[in-house]
Amino acid sequence: MYPAVLIVDDETTIIESLEGILSDDGFEVIHAFNGYEALKKIETESPDIVLLDIWMPGIDGIETLKEIKRLAPNLPVIMITGHGTIESAVDATKSGAYDFLEKPLSIDKVMVTINNALNFRKLEEENIYLRKKNIEKNSITGTSKAVQQLYSQITNAAPSPASILITGENGTGKEMVARTIHQFSLRPEEPFIIINCAAIPEETIDSELFGHEKGAFEDATSKNKGKFELASGGTLFLDEIGDMNINTQAKILRALESKTFQRIGGGRTLHMDVRIIASSNKDLEQEIKQGKFRQDLYFRLNVIPIHVPALRERKEDIPLLVNNFLEKLSQQTSGGKKQISQKAMDLLTAWDWPGNVRELRNLVERLSIMVESDHIGVQDIPHPYNPVCTPSGSHQETIVLEHRNLEEAKKQFEKQLIEQTISHTNGDLSAAAKILGTSVKHIKKILS
């Protein structure tokens, strides 16, 4: 399918000339004699590129350009201008025009400019596609009310330059939320730099953050840029900031307030343009009361608070997460996607997941690797996720069949199994019945 070019000019000779040349080169040509007609053609014909004259009756080229950019922001527009209107052409470029051409038109230049604009649009579309895939890859998976609320918070907060503090338990996906915010921000093409405040030794964290000059300390054999400098124009993610020492907290606060910093051992003041996102699995307000975290830094970071729910607070998302993990794991191996039985899924849904999504992902990966069959059943779910299973090598109490009567032994086993399952579901008889494949009425009967 050949690209469609919309030519907008009130001079018939210009349209006919361009139409003949472009048609010979395989382009589909659409024409309009004024801005109003051009806007209608854009809506009905969906051209791939527009050649737009600046001087036209009715609404001129500049106003038409602005309206085109409102209707179709990604549609490339090349302005056509006569002698003495270069200033207008520059204004048009500022208003979103890809380029401008001077009359009399050079055919070679027209073709080069059109092809460059179409290639640029293709790159833009590929970039948008890759960005969308990246967002999907890094987004929180789920359809629960808790996740929908989280999506809403991310969407509202992302375009703002304000600092964000993400809280939540370990394994809930705080880094994933930070990456999604960056992708939806006004600076998605800029760097996203992470510093794990819990993993870096106290004696080197200042250098990691602000950088150092050669000779600043014994091991400083060369100049090193810090994370603030590397993240310039983009986002700096301070992961687990609750583990940062109090002295470094003061330096971070000073840098955020002044928007400047210096490398260690350097005298030059560097200005920073960085969007700050911080995270913590700790209760920072409690840390403040204990003197472990600066209140002023907390207020500086907590401009927009976002809390990531624990997996036990959105259990309805577990089947979707499990299937997503199985799908991704199947793409990494030659085998097909493993299936999981409903009863096995019920066991996973009943568990409280203290390690959250990370724990679930690890278990699914383990099952995907270790289960030889293509089907994961109840018998494959290990302890402690399966109340029937005994941990390997343990001396956990098991049912002792003291009764010689088989029926009595069966009843004793069934009762103990039901009691273990009810304990596992925190007293939820409906959940226990679902796991065991029986009814609440039957459970009550056995326990009576």
Secondary structure in CASP SS format (residue, H / E / C, confidence):
PFRMAT SS
TARGET T0000
AUTHOR 0000-0000-0000
METHOD secondary structure of the structure
MODEL  1
M C 1.00
Y C 1.00
P C 1.00
A E 1.00
V E 1.00
L E 1.00
I E 1.00
V E 1.00
D C 1.00
D C 1.00
E C 1.00
T H 1.00
T H 1.00
I H 1.00
I H 1.00
E H 1.00
S H 1.00
L H 1.00
E H 1.00
G H 1.00
I H 1.00
L H 1.00
S H 1.00
D H 1.00
D C 1.00
G C 1.00
F C 1.00
E E 1.00
V E 1.00
I E 1.00
H E 1.00
A E 1.00
F C 1.00
N C 1.00
G H 1.00
Y H 1.00
E H 1.00
A H 1.00
L H 1.00
K H 1.00
K H 1.00
I H 1.00
E H 1.00
T H 1.00
E H 1.00
S C 1.00
P C 1.00
D C 1.00
I E 1.00
V E 1.00
L E 1.00
L E 1.00
D E 1.00
I C 1.00
W C 1.00
M C 1.00
P C 1.00
G C 1.00
I C 1.00
D C 1.00
G H 1.00
I H 1.00
E H 1.00
T H 1.00
L H 1.00
K H 1.00
E H 1.00
I H 1.00
K H 1.00
R H 1.00
L H 1.00
A C 1.00
P C 1.00
N C 1.00
L C 1.00
P C 1.00
V E 1.00
I E 1.00
M E 1.00
I E 1.00
T E 1.00
G C 1.00
H C 1.00
G C 1.00
T C 1.00
I H 1.00
E H 1.00
S H 1.00
A H 1.00
V H 1.00
D H 1.00
A H 1.00
T H 1.00
K H 1.00
S C 1.00
G C 1.00
A C 1.00
Y C 1.00
D E 1.00
F E 1.00
L E 1.00
E E 1.00
K C 1.00
P C 1.00
L C 1.00
S C 1.00
I H 1.00
D H 1.00
K H 1.00
V H 1.00
M H 1.00
V H 1.00
T H 1.00
I H 1.00
N H 1.00
N H 1.00
A H 1.00
L H 1.00
N H 1.00
F H 1.00
R H 1.00
K H 1.00
L H 1.00
E H 1.00
E H 1.00
E H 1.00
N H 1.00
I H 1.00
Y H 1.00
L H 1.00
R H 1.00
K H 1.00
K H 1.00
N H 1.00
I H 1.00
E H 1.00
K H 1.00
N H 1.00
S C 1.00
I C 1.00
T C 1.00
G C 1.00
T C 1.00
S C 1.00
K H 1.00
A H 1.00
V H 1.00
Q H 1.00
Q H 1.00
L H 1.00
Y H 1.00
S H 1.00
Q H 1.00
I H 1.00
T H 1.00
N H 1.00
A H 1.00
A C 1.00
P C 1.00
S C 1.00
P C 1.00
A C 1.00
S C 1.00
I E 1.00
L E 1.00
I E 1.00
T E 1.00
G C 1.00
E C 1.00
N C 1.00
G C 1.00
T C 1.00
G C 1.00
K H 1.00
E H 1.00
M H 1.00
V H 1.00
A H 1.00
R H 1.00
T H 1.00
I H 1.00
H H 1.00
Q H 1.00
F H 1.00
S C 1.00
L C 1.00
R C 1.00
P C 1.00
E C 1.00
E C 1.00
P C 1.00
F E 1.00
I E 1.00
I E 1.00
I E 1.00
N E 1.00
C C 1.00
A C 1.00
A C 1.00
I C 1.00
P C 1.00
E C 1.00
E C 1.00
T C 1.00
I H 1.00
D H 1.00
S H 1.00
E H 1.00
L H 1.00
F H 1.00
G E 1.00
H E 1.00
E C 1.00
K C 1.00
G C 1.00
A C 1.00
F C 1.00
E C 1.00
D C 1.00
A C 1.00
T C 1.00
S C 1.00
K C 1.00
N E 1.00
K E 1.00
G C 1.00
K H 1.00
F H 1.00
E H 1.00
L H 1.00
A C 1.00
S C 1.00
G C 1.00
G C 1.00
T E 1.00
L E 1.00
F E 1.00
L E 1.00
D E 1.00
E C 1.00
I H 1.00
G H 1.00
D H 1.00
M C 1.00
N C 1.00
I H 1.00
N H 1.00
T H 1.00
Q H 1.00
A H 1.00
K H 1.00
I H 1.00
L H 1.00
R H 1.00
A H 1.00
L H 1.00
E H 1.00
S H 1.00
K C 1.00
T E 1.00
F E 1.00
Q C 1.00
R C 1.00
I E 1.00
G C 1.00
G C 1.00
G C 1.00
R C 1.00
T C 1.00
L E 1.00
H E 1.00
M C 1.00
D C 1.00
V C 1.00
R E 1.00
I E 1.00
I E 1.00
A E 1.00
S E 1.00
S E 1.00
N C 1.00
K C 1.00
D C 1.00
L H 1.00
E H 1.00
Q H 1.00
E H 1.00
I H 1.00
K H 1.00
Q C 1.00
G C 1.00
K C 1.00
F C 1.00
R C 1.00
Q H 1.00
D H 1.00
L H 1.00
Y H 1.00
F H 1.00
R H 1.00
L H 1.00
N C 1.00
V C 1.00
I E 1.00
P E 1.00
I E 1.00
H E 1.00
V C 1.00
P C 1.00
A C 1.00
L H 1.00
R H 1.00
E H 1.00
R H 1.00
K H 1.00
E H 1.00
D H 1.00
I H 1.00
P H 1.00
L H 1.00
L H 1.00
V H 1.00
N H 1.00
N H 1.00
F H 1.00
L H 1.00
E H 1.00
K H 1.00
L H 1.00
S H 1.00
Q H 1.00
Q C 1.00
T C 1.00
S C 1.00
G C 1.00
G C 1.00
K C 1.00
K C 1.00
Q E 1.00
I E 1.00
S C 1.00
Q H 1.00
K H 1.00
A H 1.00
M H 1.00
D H 1.00
L H 1.00
L H 1.00
T H 1.00
A H 1.00
W C 1.00
D C 1.00
W C 1.00
P C 1.00
G C 1.00
N H 1.00
V H 1.00
R H 1.00
E H 1.00
L H 1.00
R H 1.00
N H 1.00
L H 1.00
V H 1.00
E H 1.00
R H 1.00
L H 1.00
S H 1.00
I H 1.00
M H 1.00
V C 1.00
E C 1.00
S C 1.00
D C 1.00
H E 1.00
I E 1.00
G C 1.00
V H 1.00
Q H 1.00
D H 1.00
I C 1.00
P C 1.00
H C 1.00
P C 1.00
Y C 1.00
N C 1.00
P C 1.00
V C 1.00
C C 1.00
T C 1.00
P C 1.00
S C 1.00
G C 1.00
S C 1.00
H C 1.00
Q C 1.00
E C 1.00
T C 1.00
I C 1.00
V C 1.00
L C 1.00
E C 1.00
H C 1.00
R C 1.00
N C 1.00
L H 1.00
E H 1.00
E H 1.00
A H 1.00
K H 1.00
K H 1.00
Q H 1.00
F H 1.00
E H 1.00
K H 1.00
Q H 1.00
L H 1.00
I H 1.00
E H 1.00
Q H 1.00
T H 1.00
I H 1.00
S H 1.00
H H 1.00
T C 1.00
N C 1.00
G C 1.00
D C 1.00
L H 1.00
S H 1.00
A H 1.00
A H 1.00
A H 1.00
K H 1.00
I H 1.00
L H 1.00
G C 1.00
T C 1.00
S C 1.00
V H 1.00
K H 1.00
H H 1.00
I H 1.00
K H 1.00
K H 1.00
I H 1.00
L H 1.00
S C 1.00
END
